[in-house]
Structures are given as structure tokens and as C-alpha cells.
Amino acid sequence: MSTLVKNVRDRNIVEFDKGTFDDWCVYLAKAGEIRYAPKDTEYFALLKLLGKRHGNKKLYDDFVTFYKPTTNLIDATVLNLITMLADNYDKDAEEVDIWFTVIYAGMVAEENKAFAKLKKRIKRLGIHQVLMEGLSVEAAAHYSRDKKWRDLDIEMWQRGF
């Protein structure tokens, strides 16, 4: 049974449901489209595009604004914060609201994974790499594969998170 995260702008559904590994798979159903589980490469590519339009630092700083209060529970205050932040992106407001919500849900899912060591920080690493370090979408999406969590942890602390 799915769990609603947010009905973004009364047209786009972000929810958790059973996935391959657990019940914390994030699904998106945009208005009139079929529900699917977005991949990191999809939202990293969109963030890269939005960063060109609105500034990488602005986008990253807004991400950090809702990253900090993220826990293992969906919080209406954080969801409202995401919408408020998204409203500053003019014609891209709905897309930012959707994708920030997807990213937020992904971080909540990471916080709930029983054996995950890095939790939500793994999303921050990828977003930092794409927006602040200029890494390609593919490289950032696959960066942590086959790396030891302790090595990634050190890299994250060196970046300040």
C-alpha cells in the first residue's frame, strides 16, 4: 500500500511504495502520466539545467535549506518549506517543487534504510558534485558504487557535511 508524501500543486503525486528492496521506493506520477520511480540521473540532469537558469549556488543553498531538517519522518513543515523555496523559481516553480519533493522523499527513505551508514548524506554528495563541483550527471549518480562507506564518509566530512 502506497504512502502519500505530497500532492504537488494538486497535480503531481509523490509517494512511497514497495520497491525491489524495501517499502521506501519513491514514486512520481506527474499530471496525466504513469507512475514511475525516478532515478538519480533524471533529477541530477534537471538540477544541472535549473542551475544554469537560476544559479548552481542558489539551487544548492535551497537544497541545503530543506536537507538540514530532514529526518526519517515526512514533515509537513519541510514540505511547505520546499513549496515556498520553489515559488522563487518563476516559471520553473512547479518543476522545482516536484523534484525537491522527490529528493526530500529520497532522503527520508535513506534515513529509514536499516543498514545504510551514510543516510541522507549520500544524496547531498551527489547534488554537491553536480551543482558545486561540475561533475557529470552520470559520474555523480554512480560515484558511490563500489566505494567503501568509510571512504565516502571521509570525503563528505572534507566537504563539510
Secondary structure, 3 states (H helix, E strand, C coil): CCEEEEEECCCEEEEEECCCCCCCEEEEECCCCCCECCCHHHHHHHHHHHHHHHCHHHHHHHHHHHHCCCCCCCCHHHHHHHHHHHHHHHHHHHHHHHHHHHHHHHHHHHHHCCCCCCCCHHHHHHHHHHHCCCCCHHHHHHCCCCCCHHHHHHHHHHHCC
